[in-house]
Amino acid sequence: MPYEPPPELGALSLQEIAALVAERKLPPVTSWTPAHTGDSLMVIRRDGRWFHDGGEITRPAMVRAFASLLMRDETGQHWLVTPQEKLAITVEDAAFVAIDVKQEGDALAFRLNTDDLVIAGPDHPVVARGDPDVPALYLGVRNGAEARLNRSMYAQIIELALLSGELEVTSGGVTFPLVPA
């Protein structure tokens, strides 16, 4: 069965986005304890492109499959995890890139470069890093991994914040400052 990407974010209601998020079944990577560890020879570049042993992985289905097996541990190391092995993966910045956003009421929904949909809130915080002059915004995705908001998403989030007169946004009942502490 071929992969069907979700419709454009703007065409979906928050209820439809939440239903698509809920129906996506992901592997339980945090509960697996594989005996073998090693190096995947994979790199996720700052721009979201995936490479293996120097060659770019150009099949979106492969990237999406690998992304579903991704986790980041408490030291910041990213891993590809299966029941049989846990392989280190180099991530230059964030494992995902947020490429689209939709605001509906008190919610911000994001589409990632892997077509994952994430609704910001307590389990998926928006975090400002860097310094006040050159901030970067990140979104908690899953299993410790994050998405960096691309330049366009950053600008849209700042515009939304400025509408309220504060450099912060609210989603899922949580207020997120957009200036690094």
N, CA, C and O of each residue as an XYZ file, in Angstrom:
724
protein
N       0.841     -1.165      0.000
C       0.000      0.000      0.000
C       0.895      1.239      0.000
O       1.703      1.403      0.914
N       0.773      2.108     -0.996
C       1.635      3.283     -1.071
C       1.294      4.291      0.025
O       0.159      4.362      0.495
N       2.286      5.054      0.412
C       2.116      6.077      1.436
C       1.337      7.254      0.874
O       1.656      7.765     -0.199
N       0.330      7.673      1.592
C      -0.462      8.843      1.236
C      -0.168      9.934      2.261
O      -0.545      9.798      3.425
N       0.498     11.015      1.851
C       0.755     12.085      2.820
C      -0.549     12.725      3.262
O      -1.532     12.713      2.522
N      -0.563     13.289      4.472
C      -1.780     13.948      4.927
C      -2.063     15.182      4.067
O      -1.158     15.717      3.427
N      -3.316     15.628      4.057
C      -3.651     16.834      3.291
C      -2.867     18.039      3.821
O      -2.251     17.974      4.884
N      -2.901     19.129      3.067
C      -2.243     20.355      3.504
C      -2.782     20.751      4.877
O      -3.973     20.605      5.153
N      -1.908     21.245      5.720
C      -2.269     21.603      7.082
C      -3.404     22.615      7.121
O      -4.311     22.502      7.945
N      -3.357     23.599      6.236
C      -4.385     24.640      6.214
C      -5.768     24.117      5.902
O      -6.759     24.763      6.244
N      -5.864     22.960      5.258
C      -7.161     22.394      4.886
C      -7.770     21.548      6.003
O      -8.909     21.096      5.888
N      -7.023     21.335      7.074
C      -7.482     20.472      8.158
C      -7.926     21.284      9.369
O      -7.350     22.326      9.679
N      -8.953     20.793     10.042
C      -9.342     21.392     11.321
C      -8.449     20.803     12.405
O      -7.786     19.788     12.190
N      -8.434     21.438     13.561
C      -7.648     20.918     14.674
C      -8.120     19.513     15.048
O      -7.307     18.655     15.391
N      -9.416     19.281     14.984
C      -9.969     17.958     15.293
C      -9.455     16.916     14.301
O      -9.116     15.800     14.695
N      -9.395     17.273     13.017
C      -8.872     16.340     12.010
C      -7.379     16.082     12.213
O      -6.912     14.953     12.060
N      -6.635     17.132     12.557
C      -5.198     16.962     12.825
C      -4.999     16.034     14.021
O      -4.172     15.123     13.975
N      -5.756     16.268     15.085
C      -5.647     15.422     16.282
C      -5.981     13.965     15.962
O      -5.344     13.050     16.485
N      -6.975     13.750     15.106
C      -7.333     12.373     14.721
C      -6.208     11.722     13.927
O      -5.900     10.550     14.143
N      -5.584     12.474     13.000
C      -4.456     11.915     12.236
C      -3.277     11.594     13.145
O      -2.611     10.575     12.960
N      -3.014     12.452     14.124
C      -1.934     12.196     15.088
C      -2.238     10.927     15.876
O      -1.364     10.080     16.059
N      -3.474     10.800     16.340
C      -3.854      9.651     17.165
C      -3.814      8.337     16.395
O      -3.504      7.297     16.974
N      -4.122      8.364     15.102
C      -4.169      7.103     14.349
C      -2.793      6.636     13.877
O      -2.652      5.487     13.458
N      -1.775      7.500     13.935
C      -0.431      7.086     13.522
C       0.168      6.194     14.599
O       0.384      6.632     15.729
N       0.430      4.970     14.250
C       1.007      3.997     15.182
C       2.518      3.974     14.991
O       3.012      3.695     13.899
N       3.239      4.269     16.056
C       4.699      4.306     16.013
C       5.282      3.150     16.826
O       4.670      2.699     17.794
N       6.454      2.675     16.436
C       7.086      1.594     17.190
C       7.422      2.036     18.617
O       7.743      3.204     18.836
N       7.352      1.125     19.586
C       7.641      1.464     20.990
C       9.145      1.475     21.279
O       9.627      0.687     22.093
N       9.886      2.367     20.612
C      11.353      2.331     20.688
C      11.887      2.504     22.101
O      12.942      1.959     22.426
N      11.188      3.248     22.946
C      11.695      3.465     24.303
C      11.559      2.225     25.185
O      12.202      2.144     26.231
N      10.744      1.273     24.786
C      10.598      0.051     25.591
C      11.513     -1.078     25.115
O      11.628     -2.102     25.789
N      12.159     -0.904     23.976
C      13.062     -1.935     23.469
C      14.437     -1.804     24.121
O      14.930     -0.696     24.331
N      15.047     -2.937     24.436
C      16.398     -2.957     25.011
C      17.272     -3.908     24.205
O      17.581     -5.010     24.658
N      17.671     -3.480     23.008
C      18.468     -4.366     22.156
C      19.854     -4.619     22.746
O      20.430     -3.761     23.415
N      20.372     -5.814     22.484
C      21.684     -6.197     23.004
C      22.822     -5.569     22.210
O      23.882     -5.289     22.770
N      22.620     -5.344     20.923
C      23.691     -4.841     20.063
C      23.591     -3.327     19.896
O      22.519     -2.802     19.598
N      24.714     -2.624     20.088
C      24.780     -1.205     19.778
C      25.901     -0.983     18.782
O      26.851     -1.763     18.715
N      25.786      0.077     18.014
C      26.804      0.374     17.013
C      26.565      1.740     16.411
O      25.851      2.569     16.975
N      27.173      1.963     15.259
C      27.055      3.229     14.545
C      26.278      2.987     13.259
O      26.571      2.051     12.514
N      25.303      3.819     13.006
C      24.472      3.665     11.812
C      25.143      4.224     10.560
O      24.705      3.944      9.444
N      26.204      5.013     10.738
C      26.852      5.727      9.633
C      25.880      6.703      8.972
O      26.020      7.038      7.796
N      24.885      7.156      9.754
C      23.878      8.082      9.238
C      24.051      9.453      9.867
O      24.492      9.596     11.007
N      23.682     10.470      9.068
C      23.736     11.860      9.511
C      22.448     12.545      9.076
O      21.993     12.374      7.945
N      21.865     13.323      9.984
C      20.756     14.200      9.626
C      21.333     15.607      9.612
O      21.755     16.131     10.643
N      21.344     16.202      8.442
C      21.901     17.547      8.275
C      20.963     18.602      8.884
O      19.788     18.339      9.139
N      21.501     19.768      9.101
C      20.755     20.893      9.669
C      19.489     21.196      8.861
O      18.483     21.630      9.421
N      19.541     20.967      7.546
C      18.393     21.276      6.684
C      17.383     20.126      6.607
O      16.421     20.207      5.843
N      17.586     19.059      7.386
C      16.635     17.949      7.437
C      16.918     16.812      6.474
O      16.197     15.814      6.475
N      17.963     16.940      5.642
C      18.295     15.845      4.714
C      19.041     14.751      5.469
O      19.857     15.024      6.350
N      18.742     13.512      5.104
C      19.338     12.331      5.722
C      20.393     11.737      4.792
O      20.197     11.676      3.579
N      21.513     11.300      5.371
C      22.611     10.692      4.619
C      23.018      9.390      5.292
O      22.954      9.260      6.514
N      23.439      8.428      4.477
C      24.014      7.183      4.985
C      25.347      6.954      4.291
O      25.426      6.882      3.064
N      26.374      6.843      5.089
C      27.722      6.577      4.572
C      28.085      7.545      3.441
O      28.696      7.145      2.450
N      27.710      8.815      3.592
C      28.057      9.857      2.636
C      27.051     10.095      1.528
O      27.098     11.144      0.886
N      26.140      9.161      1.279
C      25.150      9.316      0.214
C      23.799      9.735      0.774
O      23.371      9.245      1.819
N      23.134     10.642      0.077
C      21.840     11.120      0.546
C      20.759     10.058      0.375
O      20.700      9.372     -0.646
N      19.913      9.935      1.380
C      18.737      9.057      1.303
C      17.635      9.907      0.678
O      17.138     10.842      1.307
N      17.258      9.590     -0.536
C      16.321     10.437     -1.276
C      14.894      9.898     -1.303
O      13.986     10.588     -1.766
N      14.685      8.693     -0.821
C      13.329      8.138     -0.807
C      12.601      8.588      0.455
O      12.972      8.180      1.556
N      11.573      9.421      0.318
C      10.849      9.917      1.494
C      10.321      8.794      2.390
O      10.290      8.945      3.611
N       9.909      7.677      1.803
C       9.396      6.565      2.611
C      10.484      5.990      3.517
O      10.202      5.591      4.647
N      11.714      5.945      3.031
C      12.831      5.449      3.852
C      13.111      6.413      5.006
O      13.295      5.989      6.147
N      13.141      7.699      4.702
C      13.379      8.696      5.750
C      12.273      8.612      6.799
O      12.540      8.642      8.000
N      11.040      8.506      6.334
C       9.911      8.416      7.270
C      10.014      7.157      8.138
O       9.729      7.211      9.335
N      10.416      6.034      7.553
C      10.570      4.790      8.320
C      11.678      4.933      9.359
O      11.493      4.576     10.523
N      12.830      5.453      8.940
C      13.924      5.642      9.897
C      13.513      6.622     10.998
O      13.829      6.406     12.168
N      12.818      7.687     10.633
C      12.409      8.689     11.615
C      11.493      8.095     12.680
O      11.494      8.552     13.823
N      10.718      7.087     12.316
C       9.816      6.460     13.288
C      10.583      5.636     14.322
O      10.028      5.275     15.360
N      11.848      5.337     14.047
C      12.686      4.539     14.949
C      13.666      5.395     15.743
O      14.569      4.868     16.392
N      13.492      6.693     15.694
C      14.446      7.628     16.269
C      14.119      7.983     17.709
O      12.957      8.151     18.079
N      15.168      8.093     18.514
C      15.031      8.608     19.876
C      16.303      9.354     20.244
O      17.353      9.143     19.638
N      16.205     10.220     21.230
C      17.367     10.938     21.753
C      17.451     10.674     23.244
O      16.469     10.829     23.970
N      18.639     10.271     23.699
C      18.788      9.964     25.121
C      19.083     11.220     25.930
O      19.182     12.318     25.383
N      19.221     11.042     27.237
C      19.418     12.181     28.141
C      20.744     12.903     27.915
O      20.900     14.038     28.366
N      21.705     12.277     27.229
C      22.985     12.945     26.922
C      22.898     13.750     25.624
O      23.824     14.493     25.299
N      21.795     13.613     24.876
C      21.636     14.305     23.610
C      21.978     13.450     22.400
O      21.836     13.905     21.266
N      22.430     12.211     22.623
C      22.762     11.310     21.520
C      21.478     10.778     20.883
O      20.567     10.332     21.580
N      21.420     10.832     19.558
C      20.290     10.273     18.817
C      20.598      8.827     18.443
O      21.742      8.468     18.164
N      19.550      8.010     18.445
C      19.674      6.582     18.147
C      18.572      6.131     17.208
O      17.447      6.627     17.271
N      18.899      5.190     16.341
C      17.901      4.425     15.609
C      17.757      3.120     16.366
O      18.736      2.398     16.558
N      16.537      2.810     16.800
C      16.329      1.670     17.690
C      15.377      0.667     17.057
O      14.300      1.028     16.582
N      15.788     -0.601     17.056
C      14.929     -1.722     16.678
C      15.004     -2.723     17.824
O      15.822     -2.549     18.727
N      14.184     -3.754     17.817
C      14.300     -4.750     18.891
C      15.673     -5.440     18.912
O      16.095     -5.932     19.958
N      16.372     -5.481     17.767
C      17.651     -6.184     17.686
C      18.867     -5.304     17.902
O      19.888     -5.785     18.395
N      18.787     -3.996     17.539
C      19.975     -3.156     17.671
C      19.621     -1.692     17.907
O      18.523     -1.226     17.605
N      20.610     -0.990     18.465
C      20.511      0.431     18.763
C      21.738      1.086     18.127
O      22.867      0.877     18.569
N      21.495      1.885     17.077
C      22.586      2.448     16.291
C      22.639      3.964     16.430
O      21.632      4.649     16.244
N      23.818      4.483     16.757
C      24.004      5.925     16.906
C      23.816      6.609     15.555
O      24.214      6.083     14.516
N      23.207      7.783     15.590
C      23.025      8.587     14.391
C      23.457     10.015     14.721
O      23.091     10.551     15.767
N      24.224     10.620     13.844
C      24.687     11.991     14.037
C      23.606     12.953     13.565
O      23.092     12.833     12.453
N      23.270     13.903     14.419
C      22.268     14.918     14.086
C      22.935     16.277     14.252
O      23.347     16.637     15.355
N      23.043     17.029     13.166
C      23.748     18.308     13.202
C      23.047     19.362     14.056
O      23.713     20.174     14.700
N      21.712     19.361     14.072
C      20.978     20.341     14.867
C      19.782     19.666     15.521
O      19.826     19.338     16.706
N      18.721     19.456     14.766
C      17.530     18.764     15.261
C      17.192     17.650     14.275
O      17.522     17.730     13.091
N      16.539     16.625     14.774
C      16.229     15.463     13.937
C      15.165     15.766     12.883
O      15.109     15.105     11.846
N      14.330     16.756     13.147
C      13.235     17.092     12.243
C      13.271     18.595     11.947
O      13.945     19.359     12.638
N      12.542     19.000     10.920
C      12.378     20.412     10.588
C      10.876     20.680     10.485
O      10.162     19.988      9.759
N      10.407     21.690     11.217
C       9.002     22.105     11.108
C       8.862     22.975      9.870
O       9.538     23.996      9.737
N       7.968     22.559      8.952
C       7.866     23.245      7.658
C       6.515     23.930      7.436
O       6.349     24.658      6.457
N       5.553     23.710      8.328
C       4.244     24.357      8.185
C       3.616     24.459      9.564
O       3.879     23.632     10.438
N       2.791     25.470      9.755
C       2.107     25.662     11.033
C       0.703     26.169     10.768
O       0.443     26.871      9.791
N      -0.191     25.794     11.663
C      -1.565     26.285     11.613
C      -1.985     26.607     13.032
O      -1.784     25.811     13.950
N      -2.572     27.785     13.203
C      -3.127     28.153     14.488
C      -4.638     28.020     14.408
O      -5.269     28.509     13.472
N      -5.206     27.353     15.400
C      -6.662     27.267     15.505
C      -7.006     27.387     16.978
O      -6.669     26.514     17.778
N      -7.680     28.475     17.328
C      -7.996     28.704     18.730
C      -6.722     28.753     19.547
O      -5.785     29.479     19.215
N      -6.696     27.971     20.622
C      -5.539     27.909     21.518
C      -4.645     26.729     21.149
O      -4.207     25.991     22.031
N      -4.372     26.542     19.878
C      -3.522     25.419     19.473
C      -2.678     25.788     18.261
O      -3.125     26.482     17.349
N      -1.448     25.302     18.285
C      -0.542     25.411     17.146
C      -0.236     23.999     16.676
O       0.282     23.180     17.435
N      -0.559     23.722     15.421
C      -0.265     22.411     14.841
C       0.825     22.593     13.797
O       0.787     23.535     13.005
N       1.797     21.685     13.799
C       2.936     21.764     12.897
C       3.004     20.524     12.015
O       2.638     19.424     12.431
N       3.481     20.723     10.787
C       3.831     19.614      9.903
C       5.348     19.616      9.820
O       5.980     20.662      9.668
N       5.919     18.417      9.922
C       7.366     18.269      9.858
C       7.802     17.839      8.466
O       6.972     17.473      7.634
N       9.085     17.882      8.221
C       9.628     17.471      6.921
C       9.379     15.991      6.636
O       9.552     15.554      5.498
N       8.985     15.224      7.620
C       8.668     13.804      7.460
C       7.163     13.566      7.328
O       6.714     12.420      7.334
N       6.384     14.645      7.211
C       4.914     14.624      7.169
C       4.280     14.280      8.511
O       3.061     14.129      8.592
N       5.083     14.151      9.563
C       4.507     13.992     10.895
C       3.747     15.263     11.248
O       4.129     16.360     10.841
N       2.671     15.108     12.007
C       1.900     16.234     12.512
C       2.064     16.262     14.024
O       1.960     15.229     14.686
N       2.320     17.447     14.566
C       2.546     17.608     16.007
C       1.769     18.828     16.473
O       1.851     19.895     15.865
N       1.015     18.667     17.555
C       0.299     19.781     18.161
C       1.083     20.205     19.393
O       1.266     19.413     20.317
N       1.552     21.466     19.412
C       2.335     21.968     20.539
C       1.490     21.963     21.801
O       0.291     22.236     21.764
N       2.131     21.651     22.915
C       1.453     21.618     24.202
C       2.388     21.066     25.251
O       3.603     21.081     25.053
N       1.864     20.579     26.362
C       2.711     20.111     27.460
C       3.688     18.994     27.053
O       4.823     18.963     27.528
N       3.255     18.091     26.186
C       4.121     16.987     25.746
C       4.965     17.343     24.534
O       5.880     16.601     24.176
N       4.669     18.466     23.902
C       5.368     18.910     22.691
C       5.648     20.412     22.810
O       5.023     21.223     22.127
N       6.602     20.777     23.694
C       6.838     22.198     23.953
C       7.555     22.915     22.812
O       8.308     22.315     22.045
N       7.297     24.216     22.728
C       8.064     25.105     21.861
C       9.147     25.709     22.756
O       8.848     26.285     23.802
N      10.403     25.574     22.336
C      11.533     26.012     23.157
C      12.381     26.991     22.362
O      12.716     26.740     21.204
N      12.729     28.114     22.996
C      13.622     29.105     22.379
C      15.039     28.857     22.880
O      15.274     28.751     24.084
N      15.977     28.767     21.946
C      17.387     28.577     22.283
C      18.213     29.635     21.576
O      17.684     30.446     20.816
N      19.502     29.622     21.830
C      20.393     30.614     21.244
C      20.501     31.775     22.203
O      20.591     31.579     23.415
N      20.493     32.980     21.673
C      20.503     34.170     22.528
C      19.424     35.126     22.022
O      18.874     34.916     20.941
N      19.115     36.168     22.787
C      18.026     37.068     22.375
C      18.232     37.708     21.001
O      17.258     38.031     20.320
N      19.480     37.892     20.591
C      19.740     38.491     19.280
C      19.606     37.492     18.130
O      19.202     37.863     17.028
N      19.942     36.236     18.385
C      19.875     35.195     17.346
C      19.209     33.945     17.948
O      19.876     32.943     18.204
N      17.896     34.015     18.170
C      17.219     32.847     18.738
C      16.894     31.801     17.673
O      16.871     32.093     16.477
N      16.651     30.608     18.124
C      16.153     29.520     17.282
C      15.009     28.881     18.054
O      15.065     28.770     19.279
N      13.980     28.464     17.344
C      12.827     27.837     17.983
C      12.783     26.357     17.638
O      13.024     25.964     16.496
N      12.473     25.544     18.639
C      12.401     24.096     18.501
C      11.062     23.611     19.041
O      10.449     24.244     19.901
N      10.629     22.478     18.517
C       9.381     21.849     18.938
C       9.704     20.433     19.404
O      10.342     19.673     18.676
N       9.270     20.071     20.609
C       9.423     18.695     21.067
C       8.552     17.786     20.222
O       7.363     18.051     20.049
N       9.138     16.706     19.687
C       8.402     15.823     18.792
C       8.033     14.530     19.521
O       6.866     14.320     19.853
N       9.017     13.662     19.772
C       8.760     12.404     20.489
C      10.084     11.772     20.882
O      11.111     11.990     20.240
N      10.041     10.998     21.929
C      11.199     10.231     22.392
C      12.452     11.092     22.522
O      13.556     10.642     22.215
N      12.277     12.330     22.978
C      13.395     13.241     23.175
C      13.840     13.990     21.934
O      14.629     14.929     22.043
N      13.366     13.610     20.763
C      13.778     14.260     19.513
C      12.978     15.555     19.318
O      11.856     15.696     19.803
N      13.590     16.485     18.598
C      12.984     17.788     18.370
C      12.988     18.147     16.887
O      13.680     17.535     16.073
N      12.189     19.162     16.572
C      12.176     19.767     15.234
C      12.590     21.219     15.389
O      12.132     21.912     16.298
N      13.455     21.674     14.499
C      13.764     23.103     14.465
C      12.770     23.754     13.514
O      12.512     23.236     12.427
N      12.216     24.882     13.920
C      11.308     25.617     13.043
C      12.136     26.278     11.950
O      13.078     27.014     12.243
N      11.791     26.019     10.687
C      12.540     26.648      9.597
C      12.280     28.157      9.619
O      11.447     28.636     10.388
N      12.978     28.883      8.792
C      12.916     30.348      8.806
C      11.485     30.855      8.611
O      11.059     31.789      9.290
N      10.759     30.252      7.703
C       9.389     30.674      7.445
C       8.498     30.432      8.667
O       7.686     31.284      9.027
N       8.654     29.262      9.304
C       7.843     28.960     10.489
C       8.200     29.895     11.635
O       7.326     30.345     12.376
N       9.490     30.183     11.776
C       9.943     31.113     12.809
C       9.250     32.461     12.614
O       8.719     33.030     13.567
N       9.256     32.970     11.389
C       8.630     34.260     11.106
C       7.128     34.218     11.389
O       6.577     35.172     11.939
N       6.464     33.129     11.019
C       5.016     33.020     11.261
C       4.711     32.988     12.753
O       3.748     33.611     13.202
N       5.518     32.272     13.520
C       5.292     32.194     14.972
C       5.514     33.566     15.609
O       4.749     33.976     16.482
N       6.555     34.273     15.177
C       6.800     35.618     15.719
C       5.626     36.539     15.373
O       5.194     37.329     16.213
N       5.109     36.444     14.143
C       3.940     37.260     13.762
C       2.741     36.954     14.648
O       2.044     37.869     15.085
N       2.495     35.669     14.918
C       1.388     35.293     15.803
C       1.591     35.878     17.193
O       0.651     36.373     17.815
N       2.822     35.815     17.671
C       3.116     36.350     19.005
C       2.910     37.858     19.051
O       2.359     38.379     20.021
N       3.344     38.554     18.019
C       3.227     40.011     18.004
C       1.779     40.467     17.967
O       1.464     41.566     18.425
N       0.886     39.631     17.424
C      -0.541     39.967     17.433
C      -1.070     40.093     18.856
O      -1.979     40.879     19.122
N      -0.493     39.313     19.766
C      -0.926     39.365     21.162
C      -0.151     40.406     21.953
O      -0.483     40.681     23.106
N       0.883     40.990     21.345
C       1.664     42.013     22.029
C       2.776     41.462     22.906
O       3.480     42.233     23.557
N       2.948     40.159     22.939
C       3.990     39.523     23.745
C       4.847     38.641     22.857
O       4.372     38.149     21.834
N       6.089     38.436     23.226
C       6.935     37.498     22.475
C       6.797     36.109     23.094
O       7.745     35.532     23.625
N       5.558     35.600     22.997
C       5.232     34.272     23.478
C       4.012     33.772     22.726
O       3.225     34.559     22.200
N       3.864     32.453     22.679
C       2.685     31.846     22.079
C       2.105     30.854     23.065
O       2.800     30.351     23.948
N       0.826     30.581     22.900
C       0.150     29.610     23.757
C      -0.416     28.506     22.880
O      -0.978     28.766     21.816
N      -0.261     27.272     23.338
C      -0.831     26.117     22.644
C      -1.069     25.023     23.661
O      -0.207     24.746     24.495
N      -2.218     24.408     23.599
C      -2.538     23.319     24.520
C      -2.536     23.749     25.969
O      -2.245     22.950     26.859
N      -2.864     25.030     26.215
C      -2.934     25.527     27.593
C      -1.590     25.920     28.190
O      -1.522     26.276     29.367
N      -0.518     25.862     27.400
C       0.816     26.202     27.893
C       1.329     27.413     27.111
O       1.176     27.487     25.892
N       1.936     28.358     27.827
C       2.522     29.536     27.195
C       4.007     29.312     27.041
O       4.693     28.926     27.988
N       4.504     29.560     25.826
C       5.913     29.330     25.491
C       6.579     30.657     25.133
O       6.185     31.291     24.155
N       7.589     31.094     25.911
C       8.319     32.312     25.544
C       9.156     32.051     24.284
O       9.701     30.964     24.093
N       9.237     33.075     23.438
C       9.969     32.936     22.176
C      11.348     33.581     22.212
O      12.049     33.625     21.201
N      11.730     34.076     23.374
C      13.060     34.643     23.546
C      13.816     33.750     24.526
O      13.311     33.447     25.607
N      15.023     33.329     24.154
C      15.796     32.458     25.052
C      16.038     33.127     26.404
O      16.218     34.342     26.489
N      16.039     32.326     27.438
C      16.272     32.840     28.799
C      17.730     33.186     29.010
O      18.108     33.631     30.093
